[in-house]
Amino acid sequence: MRGDPGGTATFRIDGYTADNPMKEESPGFYRAQVSIGRYLDIPSGVIRLILSKGGRRSFESIPEQITVVSKPQAKTGL
């Protein structure tokens, strides 16, 4: 995520994960990774980014939804 340098950044998958901290790797550039549990299926998740600085918070959502399928689909055949 790009934003103002010196802030505190987090992200979450709305309705599925808690806020996860992001590290400011260079001034104004924040990055993070998260591992999703083995049994968590996310059919159409929205990633929300939050940047806090100087008592203000800014929210942004990534426009593309994500899908996570934790269990492989069963193969069917005749």
PABA-878550 format. One record per residue (C-alpha): residue in three letters; x, y, z. Coordinates in steps of 0.05 Angstrom, whole numbers, plus 5000, padded with zeros to 4 digits. Each point is the difference from the previous one (the first is absolute). Last residue first. Layout:
<sites>
ALAXYZ
...
</sites>
This chain:
<sites>
LEU465341574713
GLY503550595031
THR499750485057
LYS505850365031
ALA498850295068
GLN501750735006
PRO506350155039
LYS498750295069
SER501950705019
VAL496650384944
VAL501850745001
THR496650504955
ILE502150734993
GLN496050614980
GLU503150524954
PRO498750725020
ILE505250025057
SER496750395055
GLU502550645031
PHE499350295070
SER503650625028
ARG500750135074
ARG501850655035
GLY503250105069
GLY506750224970
LYS500649394956
SER495849384988
LEU499849604936
ILE494749464989
LEU499649524942
ARG493849574987
ILE500549364959
VAL493149774977
GLY498549264999
SER495749624951
PRO499349265017
ILE504849995059
ASP501049305027
LEU503749915065
TYR501649295019
ARG507650014995
GLY500850695030
ILE502450594958
SER507250225006
VAL501150754996
GLN505050444966
ALA501650745007
ARG502750604962
TYR500050765009
PHE503250524955
GLY499850735025
PRO507450055017
SER503049314989
GLU498149325028
GLU494450265045
LYS497649355031
MET492749814998
PRO496149755060
ASN494249524991
ASP493050215020
ALA495749395015
THR498049534946
TYR493649754967
GLY494550534999
ASP504150494960
ILE506749714979
ARG504650445042
PHE505550514993
THR504250425047
ALA504350634994
THR503050465053
GLY502650644971
GLY507050284990
PRO499550104926
ASP493450204968
GLY497249464956
ARG501749444952
MET497749295014
</sites>
